[in-house]
Amino acid sequence: MPIWNSEIETMPQGKLKEFQLEKLKKTIRYTYDNVKFYRNKLDSMKVKPEDIKTLEDIRKLPFTTKNELRENFPYGLFARPMKDVVRIHASSGTTGKPTVVGYTKNDLELWAECIARLASAGGVTSDDIAQISFGYGLFTGGFGLHYGLEKIGAAIIPVSSGNTERQIKIMQDFGSTVLICTPSYALYMVDVVREMGVDPVKDLKLKFGLFGAEPWSESIRTGIEKGFNITATDNYGLSEIIGPGVSGECLEKNGMHINEDFFFIEVIDPETGEWVKDGEIGELVITPLGKEALPLFRYRTRDLSYIDTSKCACGRTTSRIMKIRGRTDDMLIIRGVNIFPSQIEEVLLKIEGVAPHYQIVVERKNNIDTLEVWVETNENMFSDEMKKLVELEKLIVEKLYGQLGIRVDVKLVEPKTIERSQGKAKRVIDNRKLV
């Protein structure tokens, strides 16, 4: 597939680092001059913009957290007056005040460029018809992908999320060739396609899927690709940084190429805040380069991954974020053991007879934490004899013990028992917070 911006995407790493440093210096000066919050922080640390002489010097700057965005709700961290802001997005705010993001006209052009690159890397061209099944609204997903795909020249169907049977009908009637949504919603669509008796090869024209907004495993990718007969690629971003567009997979599906001329990414030990060694897993920390409305220093994403700097077979030289392993704030501590939902998913999706739908329920009984995993079986398994269900349950318990190091309860449930998501999947119910 052609590379959208070969000048940047195939630039030698040494030259790209020089370009990043130049933009980083300008970003720090701009932010210091225009955002009182950061100016006060740097002054209190006795750090001046001119102290940043190398990329490594970024470690002299303070981290920024989501709580600090909320504390400055809604526009306290904006660097431009509202007359220059042409778009506002925000997070859902389900755990407190939402984080508010502003965009100037130049910011939106930057955003569209980022999306055009990742969409092109994922196979999309001007010949495609892209069905966007992200919700349109304050969430950045729908609008973020929309304008980047338009920049490529693809035809957009802004169907938004929900009403899944109608989604499938639109795919058939309008000849959609690209599907864009969360991977969990795509997996649910696969179920609905089967229920409707739609043949993805004969009745649909889908070729590619661009999926993001939540971590997903290779097993889920396989389920989507087989279910829709498509090539599915991952992409990554955060509303606080820009939205989708920080990075995206090419058709090699070997990590998400970073738009390094727009984002400088560090990988830190979440406990110490220090850089980890090259290739080690840690927390991603992102500094946007050149954003006007909401520039941020060293934003702590809480997402866990690592960076691969080797050249990709596709010809791009940009570094790649490898698949997100989970989030530091998703980690569950059960009887002193650190557990990530992704570890549980990895086990479940390798077991025959298990559907790719599960729920993790955490309780506290008699001051002891308990973990129960609800697992959907496929239809053939659940209609089988009880002995096989008992054997399956025992197998899951043993496999999870081998992965986690503690015993967990497993509850097998009938197909379609666990609620499907039309957005981000809610995998964990932690009832300890309620007692």
C-alpha positions in Angstrom: 0.0 0.0 0.0 1.2 3.6 -0.7 2.6 5.6 2.2 0.6 8.8 2.8 3.5 11.1 3.8 6.7 9.3 2.8 8.9 12.3 3.6 8.0 11.9 7.3 7.1 8.3 7.6 10.3 7.0 6.0 12.7 9.7 7.4 15.8 8.2 9.0 15.5 8.0 12.8 18.5 10.3 13.4 17.0 13.1 11.3 13.5 12.5 12.9 15.0 12.9 16.4 16.5 16.3 15.3 13.1 17.3 14.0 11.4 16.2 17.3 13.9 18.2 19.3 13.3 21.4 17.3 9.6 21.0 17.8 9.9 20.1 21.4 11.8 23.3 22.2 9.2 25.4 20.4 6.4 23.6 22.2 8.0 24.2 25.7 8.5 27.9 25.0 5.0 28.3 23.6 3.4 26.5 26.5 5.5 28.3 29.1 4.5 31.7 27.6 0.8 30.9 27.3 -0.3 28.5 30.1 0.0 29.9 33.6 -0.4 26.4 35.2 2.8 25.2 33.5 4.7 28.5 33.9 4.1 28.3 37.7 5.1 24.6 37.8 8.4 25.2 35.9 9.2 28.3 37.9 8.7 26.4 41.2 11.1 23.7 39.9 13.6 26.4 38.7 13.4 25.1 35.1 13.4 27.4 32.1 12.4 26.5 28.5 16.0 27.1 27.4 17.2 24.4 29.8 15.8 21.8 27.4 18.8 21.2 25.0 18.3 17.5 24.2 15.4 15.1 24.0 16.7 13.5 27.2 16.3 16.8 28.9 12.5 16.4 28.8 12.9 14.5 32.0 13.5 17.9 33.7 9.8 18.7 33.0 6.9 17.7 35.3 4.5 15.0 34.5 0.8 15.9 33.8 -2.0 13.7 35.1 -5.7 13.4 34.2 -6.5 14.7 37.7 -4.7 18.0 36.8 -6.8 18.4 33.7 -9.9 17.9 35.9 -8.7 20.3 38.5 -8.4 22.9 35.7 -11.8 22.2 34.3 -12.9 23.3 31.8 -10.5 25.6 30.0 -7.7 26.3 32.6 -5.0 24.6 30.6 -5.9 26.1 27.2 -3.1 28.1 25.6 -5.3 30.0 23.2 -8.3 32.3 23.8 -11.7 30.8 23.0 -12.1 33.0 19.9 -9.3 30.7 18.4 -10.9 27.4 19.5 -13.1 25.9 16.8 -13.9 22.5 18.4 -14.4 21.1 21.9 -14.4 17.4 22.8 -14.4 15.8 26.3 -14.1 12.4 28.0 -17.2 10.8 29.4 -16.5 11.9 33.0 -17.9 8.7 34.5 -15.4 8.8 37.4 -15.5 12.6 38.0 -15.4 15.7 35.9 -14.7 15.1 32.2 -11.4 16.1 30.7 -12.0 18.9 28.2 -10.0 19.2 25.0 -9.9 22.2 22.6 -8.7 22.4 19.0 -7.7 25.3 16.8 -8.1 25.2 13.1 -4.4 24.1 12.8 -5.0 21.4 15.5 -7.8 19.9 13.4 -5.6 19.9 10.3 -2.8 18.2 12.3 -5.4 15.6 13.5 -6.6 14.9 10.0 -3.1 14.4 8.8 -2.4 11.8 11.6 -5.5 9.9 10.8 -4.8 9.9 7.0 -1.5 8.3 7.8 -2.8 5.5 10.0 -5.8 4.8 7.7 -3.5 4.6 4.7 -1.2 2.3 6.6 -4.3 0.1 7.4 -5.2 -0.2 3.7 -7.7 2.6 3.1 -7.6 4.5 -0.2 -9.8 7.1 -2.0 -11.7 4.2 -3.6 -13.1 3.0 -0.2 -16.4 3.6 1.5 -15.8 3.9 5.2 -18.6 3.1 7.7 -17.9 4.9 11.0 -19.7 3.1 13.8 -18.1 5.2 16.6 -20.5 7.5 18.4 -20.5 11.1 17.2 -20.4 13.7 19.9 -18.0 14.7 22.7 -16.2 11.4 22.3 -13.2 11.9 19.9 -13.5 8.7 18.0 -16.2 9.5 15.4 -15.1 12.9 14.4 -11.4 12.1 14.7 -11.5 9.3 12.1 -14.1 11.2 9.9 -11.9 14.1 8.8 -8.8 12.1 8.3 -10.6 9.6 6.0 -12.1 12.5 4.1 -8.5 13.8 3.7 -7.6 10.5 2.0 -10.7 10.9 -0.2 -12.7 8.0 1.1 -16.5 8.2 1.1 -17.8 8.4 4.7 -20.9 6.9 6.1 -21.3 8.6 9.5 -23.7 6.0 10.8 -22.6 6.4 14.5 -23.0 3.5 17.0 -26.0 1.4 17.9 -29.0 -0.3 16.1 -26.7 -3.1 15.0 -29.1 -4.8 12.5 -29.4 -1.5 10.7 -25.6 -1.2 10.7 -25.4 -4.6 8.9 -28.1 -3.5 6.4 -26.2 -0.3 5.6 -23.1 -2.4 5.0 -25.0 -4.4 2.5 -26.9 -1.6 0.8 -24.2 1.0 0.7 -21.3 -1.4 -0.1 -19.1 -0.4 2.9 -15.5 -1.5 2.4 -14.1 -0.3 5.7 -15.5 -0.6 9.2 -14.5 1.7 12.0 -15.5 1.1 15.7 -14.3 -0.5 18.9 -13.1 -4.1 18.6 -15.7 -5.2 21.1 -18.5 -3.8 19.0 -17.0 -5.3 15.9 -17.1 -8.7 17.6 -20.7 -8.2 18.6 -21.5 -7.3 15.0 -20.0 -10.6 13.9 -22.6 -12.4 16.1 -25.4 -10.3 14.6 -24.2 -11.0 11.0 -24.5 -14.7 11.8 -27.9 -14.3 13.4 -29.2 -12.4 10.3 -27.9 -15.1 8.0 -25.6 -12.7 6.2 -22.7 -14.2 4.3 -19.7 -11.8 4.8 -18.1 -13.1 1.6 -21.2 -13.0 -0.7 -23.3 -10.3 0.9 -20.7 -7.8 2.2 -17.9 -5.9 0.5 -15.8 -5.2 3.6 -12.1 -5.4 3.2 -10.5 -3.5 6.1 -11.3 -2.7 9.7 -9.7 0.1 11.8 -10.3 -0.6 15.4 -9.2 1.2 18.6 -10.3 3.0 21.8 -9.7 -0.1 24.0 -7.1 -2.8 24.3 -7.8 -6.0 22.4 -6.0 -9.3 22.0 -4.8 -11.3 18.9 -7.6 -13.8 19.5 -10.2 -11.0 19.2 -8.5 -9.8 16.0 -8.7 -13.4 14.6 -12.4 -13.6 15.5 -13.2 -10.3 13.8 -11.1 -11.1 10.7 -12.7 -14.5 10.2 -16.2 -13.2 11.1 -16.1 -10.4 8.5 -13.4 -11.7 6.1 -11.4 -8.6 6.5 -7.9 -7.4 7.6 -8.2 -5.7 11.0 -5.6 -3.2 12.3 -5.2 -1.5 15.6 -4.8 2.2 16.3 -4.1 4.2 19.4 -4.8 7.6 20.9 -6.3 9.5 23.8 -8.8 12.3 23.9 -6.4 14.3 26.2 -3.6 14.1 23.7 -5.6 14.5 20.4 -8.0 11.5 20.1 -7.2 8.6 17.8 -4.2 9.3 15.6 -1.2 9.0 17.9 -0.3 5.7 16.2 -1.7 3.0 14.0 -0.8 -0.4 12.5 0.2 -1.0 8.9 -0.8 -4.2 7.1 2.2 -6.0 8.6 0.3 -5.8 11.9 3.5 -5.6 13.9 3.0 -2.6 16.2 1.4 0.8 15.7 3.5 3.4 13.8 3.9 6.6 15.9 3.4 10.0 14.2 6.7 11.0 15.7 6.8 14.5 14.2 3.7 15.2 16.3 4.2 13.2 19.5 7.3 12.4 21.6 6.7 9.2 23.6 8.6 8.0 26.7 8.2 4.6 28.5 8.6 4.9 32.2 8.4 2.7 35.3 5.0 3.6 36.7 6.3 3.4 40.2 9.5 5.4 40.0 8.8 7.6 37.0 12.2 6.7 35.5 12.8 5.6 31.9 12.8 1.9 31.4 15.4 0.1 29.2 14.7 -0.1 25.5 12.2 -2.8 24.7 10.9 -3.1 28.3 7.2 -2.7 29.1 6.3 0.4 31.0 3.8 3.2 31.1 3.5 5.4 28.0 4.1 9.1 28.6 3.2 11.4 25.7 4.1 15.0 24.9 2.3 16.5 21.8 4.5 18.5 19.6 2.9 21.6 18.0 -0.6 21.5 19.4 -2.0 25.0 19.9 -5.1 24.9 22.0 -4.1 22.3 24.6 -0.4 21.7 24.8 0.6 19.2 27.5 3.9 18.2 29.1 4.6 14.5 29.7 1.0 13.3 29.9 0.8 10.0 31.9 -1.5 7.8 29.9 -1.6 4.8 32.4 -1.3 2.6 29.3 1.3 -0.2 29.4 3.3 -1.2 26.4 6.8 -0.9 24.9 8.4 0.7 21.9 10.0 -1.1 18.9 12.4 1.1 16.9 13.4 -1.4 14.3 12.5 -0.7 10.6 9.2 -2.2 9.6 8.8 -4.4 6.5 6.3 -1.9 5.1 9.2 0.6 4.6 8.2 3.1 7.4 11.0 4.0 9.7 8.9 5.5 12.5 9.0 3.7 15.9 6.0 1.5 16.8 4.0 1.1 20.0 3.4 -2.6 20.5 0.0 -3.8 21.5 -1.3 -2.2 24.7 -1.0 -4.7 27.5 -3.4 -3.0 29.9 -3.6 0.0 32.1 -2.0 0.7 35.4 -5.4 1.8 36.8 -7.0 -1.4 35.5 -4.8 -3.5 37.6 -6.6 -5.5 40.3 -4.9 -6.5 43.5 -6.5 -9.8 44.7 -5.1 -11.2 47.9 -1.8 -9.5 47.3 -1.5 -10.6 43.6 -1.4 -8.0 40.8 -3.9 -9.1 38.1 -4.6 -7.5 34.7 -7.9 -8.3 32.8 -5.7 -8.9 29.7 -4.1 -11.9 31.4 -7.5 -13.5 32.0 -8.6 -12.7 28.4 -5.4 -14.3 27.0 -6.2 -17.6 28.8 -9.9 -17.7 28.0 -9.6 -17.1 24.2 -7.2 -20.0 23.8 -9.7 -22.5 25.2 -12.0 -24.3 22.8 -15.6 -24.1 23.6 -15.4 -20.6 25.1 -17.0 -17.6 23.4 -15.0 -14.3 23.3 -17.3 -12.7 25.9 -16.5 -12.7 29.6 -17.0 -10.6 32.8 -14.7 -10.3 35.8 -16.5 -9.8 39.1 -14.6 -8.8 42.2 -16.2 -9.0 45.7 -15.1 -8.6 49.3 -16.5 -11.3 51.6 -15.5 -11.4 55.3 -12.7 -9.0 54.6 -11.2 -11.3 51.9 -11.2 -10.3 48.2 -12.7 -12.8 45.8 -12.5 -12.9 42.0 -15.1 -14.7 39.8 -14.9 -14.9 36.1 -18.1 -15.3 34.1 -17.5 -17.1 30.9 -19.8 -17.6 27.9 -19.6 -20.9 26.2 -20.5 -21.4 22.6 -23.9 -22.8 21.7 -22.7 -26.3 21.0 -20.9 -26.6 24.3 -23.8 -25.4 26.5 -26.3 -27.7 24.8 -23.9 -30.6 25.5 -24.0 -33.0 28.5 -23.3 -31.6 32.0 -20.1 -33.7 32.3 -18.4 -31.7 29.5 -19.4 -28.4 31.1 -17.9 -29.5 34.4 -14.7 -30.5 32.6 -14.5 -27.2 30.8 -15.0 -25.2 34.0 -12.2 -27.3 35.7 -9.9 -26.6 32.7 -10.5 -22.9 32.9 -9.8 -22.8 36.6 -6.5 -24.7 36.1 -5.4 -22.5 33.2 -6.2 -19.3 35.1 -4.3 -20.6 38.1 -1.3 -21.3 36.0 -1.4 -17.7 34.6 -2.3 -15.8 37.7 -0.9 -17.9 40.6 -4.2 -17.8 42.6 -7.4 -19.8 42.5 -10.4 -18.0 41.0 -14.0 -19.0 40.7 -15.4 -19.7 37.2 -19.0 -19.5 36.3 -20.1 -20.8 32.9 -23.1 -18.9 31.4 -25.3 -19.5 28.4 -24.5 -17.8 25.1 -25.6 -14.1 24.9 -25.9 -13.8 28.7 -23.2 -11.2 29.1 -24.2 -7.7 27.9 -22.7 -6.7 24.6 -21.1 -3.3 24.1 -21.7 -0.8 21.3 -18.7 1.2 22.6 -15.9 0.3 24.9 -16.4 -3.1 26.6 -16.9 -3.1 30.4 -15.0 -6.2 31.5 -14.6 -5.6 35.2 -17.3 -5.2 37.9 -15.5 -4.3 41.1 -18.0 -4.4 43.9 -15.4 -3.7 46.5 -15.8 0.0 45.8 -19.4 -0.2 47.0 -18.7 -1.6 50.5 
